[in-house]
């Protein structure tokens, strides 16, 4: 055993101890503030370029892809998403362990828990791809990243709502009931916004009407904001938990 200032009981105490509620809030605030900063910067300094489309009609809001593809917006967004990605992977594993403990004797729910983990990992990976490969650099990769992000996000929310519907039937915790209800509301809202965004995007490309692309951009924002809010429900799911970084006990060092 090490002696002096490097030995003793203090060495085995937690190095970092953070309430999960604070951890969840910080994780969601990173992409939220990054997106708002990018949109504001694009509107203030790059309005003409950010709102330009092939139709050459008036447009008043940039799409998210346009808002994060210029400098300095590109670096703001990449910094925020890069910092938030590691906690997102950690939360995905935490949810999988949570479900595995809840559904130890229910095969279907265990399989769905594994699928939820895969969807969460794919969602975060797709977000990283569309973030670090902008639409002005390699459009096909950016587009594929966006498709992976949206598709895995919707499937993740759907399966999560299913699992929490099962949890709600057997729980008496009001926080878990509230979490389930907000998950369902945010999922339905997210799906509605996805449909609306797809409709206005197609209509813009087909008819080139003034302001239609602005409506697409607005619903695209709502898709992303509702996705963030859905992940924020972890605030209730792990309210009593903590994130701890600690050194292992001395008797477990080999």
C-alpha positions in Angstrom: 0.0 0.0 0.0 1.2 3.5 -0.8 2.3 5.6 2.2 2.1 9.3 3.0 -0.3 11.6 1.2 -1.2 8.9 -1.3 -2.4 6.3 1.1 -5.1 6.0 3.8 -8.9 6.2 3.7 -9.0 9.5 1.8 -7.7 7.7 -1.3 -10.8 5.5 -1.5 -13.3 8.3 -1.2 -15.3 9.5 -4.3 -13.3 11.9 -6.5 -16.5 13.4 -8.0 -20.0 13.0 -6.6 -22.9 14.7 -8.6 -26.7 14.4 -8.3 -28.1 12.7 -11.4 -30.6 15.6 -11.7 -27.8 18.1 -12.2 -26.0 15.7 -14.5 -29.2 15.4 -16.7 -29.8 19.1 -16.8 -26.2 19.9 -17.8 -26.3 17.2 -20.5 -29.4 18.6 -22.1 -28.4 22.2 -21.7 -25.3 21.7 -23.9 -27.0 21.0 -27.2 -29.9 23.4 -26.3 -27.7 26.4 -25.7 -25.5 25.4 -28.7 -28.5 25.2 -31.0 -29.9 28.5 -29.8 -26.5 30.2 -30.2 -26.1 28.9 -33.7 -29.6 30.0 -34.8 -29.1 33.4 -33.3 -25.7 33.9 -34.9 -27.0 32.7 -38.3 -29.9 35.1 -38.2 -27.8 38.1 -37.1 -24.7 37.6 -39.2 -25.4 35.1 -42.0 -29.1 35.7 -42.7 -28.9 35.7 -46.5 -26.7 32.7 -46.8 -28.4 30.6 -44.1 -31.9 31.2 -45.5 -31.0 30.7 -49.2 -32.7 27.8 -51.0 -32.6 26.5 -54.6 -36.1 27.9 -55.1 -34.9 31.5 -54.8 -38.0 32.5 -52.8 -38.3 34.5 -49.5 -37.4 32.5 -46.4 -37.2 33.8 -42.9 -35.6 31.0 -40.8 -32.6 28.8 -41.5 -32.8 25.0 -41.3 -30.7 23.4 -38.6 -28.3 22.1 -41.2 -27.8 25.6 -42.6 -27.4 27.1 -39.1 -24.6 24.7 -38.0 -22.6 24.7 -41.3 -20.9 28.1 -41.2 -18.2 29.6 -39.0 -18.3 30.2 -36.0 -21.7 28.3 -35.7 -20.0 25.1 -36.9 -17.5 25.1 -34.0 -20.1 26.1 -31.4 -22.3 23.2 -32.4 -19.5 20.7 -32.6 -18.1 21.7 -29.2 -21.5 21.3 -27.5 -22.4 18.0 -29.2 -18.9 16.6 -28.5 -19.1 17.5 -24.8 -22.6 16.1 -24.4 -22.1 12.8 -26.3 -20.1 10.9 -23.6 -22.8 11.6 -20.9 -25.5 10.5 -23.5 -23.7 7.1 -23.9 -23.5 6.8 -20.1 -27.2 7.5 -19.7 -28.0 4.9 -22.4 -26.2 2.2 -20.4 -27.8 3.4 -17.1 -31.2 3.0 -18.6 -30.4 -0.5 -19.9 -29.3 -1.5 -16.4 -32.4 0.1 -15.0 -34.7 -1.9 -17.3 -32.7 -5.1 -16.8 -33.3 -4.9 -13.1 -37.0 -4.1 -13.6 -37.7 -6.8 -16.2 -35.4 -9.6 -14.9 -38.2 -12.2 -15.4 -39.9 -10.8 -18.5 -38.2 -11.9 -21.7 -40.0 -9.6 -24.2 -39.2 -6.5 -22.1 -35.6 -7.6 -21.7 -35.3 -7.9 -25.5 -36.9 -4.5 -26.0 -34.5 -3.1 -23.4 -31.6 -4.3 -25.5 -33.1 -2.8 -28.6 -33.6 0.5 -26.8 -29.9 0.6 -25.9 -29.0 0.0 -29.6 -31.4 2.7 -30.7 -30.0 5.1 -28.2 -26.4 4.4 -29.3 -27.4 4.7 -33.0 -29.2 8.0 -32.2 -26.2 9.5 -30.6 -23.9 8.2 -33.3 -26.1 9.7 -36.0 -26.1 13.0 -34.2 -22.3 13.0 -34.1 -22.1 12.1 -37.8 -24.5 14.9 -39.0 -22.6 17.3 -36.6 -19.1 16.7 -37.7 -19.9 16.2 -41.4 -21.8 19.4 -42.4 -24.2 19.6 -45.3 -21.8 21.9 -47.2 -18.9 19.4 -46.9 -20.3 15.9 -47.7 -24.1 16.2 -48.2 -24.7 12.4 -48.5 -23.0 11.6 -45.2 -24.7 14.5 -43.5 -28.1 13.3 -44.9 -27.5 9.7 -43.8 -26.5 10.8 -40.3 -29.8 12.8 -40.1 -31.8 9.8 -41.2 -30.1 7.5 -38.6 -30.7 10.2 -35.9 -34.4 10.7 -36.6 -35.2 7.0 -37.3 -33.4 5.7 -34.2 -34.8 8.5 -32.1 -38.4 7.8 -33.0 -37.9 4.0 -32.5 -36.2 4.7 -29.2 -39.0 6.9 -27.9 -41.7 4.4 -29.1 -40.0 1.4 -27.3 -39.3 3.6 -24.2 -43.0 4.5 -24.0 -43.9 0.8 -24.2 -41.5 -0.2 -21.4 -42.8 2.6 -19.2 -46.4 1.7 -19.8 -45.5 -1.7 -18.4 -43.6 -0.1 -15.5 -46.6 2.2 -14.7 -48.9 -0.8 -14.3 -46.9 -2.1 -11.3 -45.5 1.1 -9.7 -46.9 3.4 -7.1 -44.2 6.1 -7.4 -45.8 9.3 -8.6 -42.5 10.4 -10.2 -42.5 7.4 -12.4 -46.2 7.9 -13.4 -45.4 11.6 -14.3 -42.4 10.5 -16.3 -44.4 8.0 -18.3 -47.1 10.6 -19.1 -44.6 13.2 -20.3 -42.8 10.6 -22.3 -46.0 9.7 -24.2 -46.9 13.4 -24.7 -43.5 14.3 -26.0 -43.3 11.3 -28.3 -46.7 12.1 -29.9 -45.7 15.7 -30.3 -42.4 14.7 -31.8 -44.0 12.4 -34.3 -46.5 15.2 -35.3 -43.7 17.6 -35.8 -41.7 15.1 -37.9 -44.8 14.6 -40.2 -45.3 18.3 -40.5 -41.6 19.0 -41.2 -41.6 16.3 -43.9 -44.8 17.7 -45.5 -43.5 21.2 -45.7 -40.1 20.1 -46.9 -41.7 18.1 -49.8 -44.1 20.9 -50.6 -41.2 23.4 -50.7 -39.2 21.3 -53.1 -42.3 20.6 -55.3 -44.0 24.1 -55.5 -41.3 26.6 -54.3 -43.8 28.7 -52.4 -42.8 31.7 -50.3 -42.4 30.9 -46.6 -43.0 27.2 -46.8 -39.3 26.4 -46.1 -39.6 28.6 -43.0 -42.4 26.4 -41.8 -40.2 23.4 -42.4 -37.4 25.0 -40.4 -39.8 25.8 -37.5 -41.1 22.3 -37.2 -37.5 21.0 -37.5 -36.7 23.0 -34.4 -39.7 21.6 -32.6 -38.6 18.0 -33.5 -35.2 18.7 -31.9 -36.5 20.5 -28.9 -39.1 17.8 -28.1 -36.3 15.2 -28.5 -34.3 17.0 -25.9 -37.3 17.3 -23.6 -37.9 13.6 -23.9 -34.4 12.8 -22.8 -34.8 15.3 -20.0 -37.4 13.0 -18.3 -34.4 11.1 -17.0 -34.5 13.9 -14.3 -37.5 12.0 -12.8 -36.3 8.5 -13.6 -33.0 8.8 -11.7 -34.0 11.5 -9.3 -32.5 9.8 -6.2 -29.4 8.6 -8.0 -25.9 10.0 -8.2 -23.0 10.0 -10.7 -19.9 9.0 -8.8 -16.2 8.8 -9.9 -14.1 7.0 -7.4 -10.9 5.0 -7.0 -11.4 1.3 -6.2 -10.6 0.0 -2.7 -7.1 -0.9 -1.9 -7.9 -4.6 -1.4 -9.1 -4.8 -5.0 -5.9 -3.5 -6.6 -3.9 -6.2 -8.4 
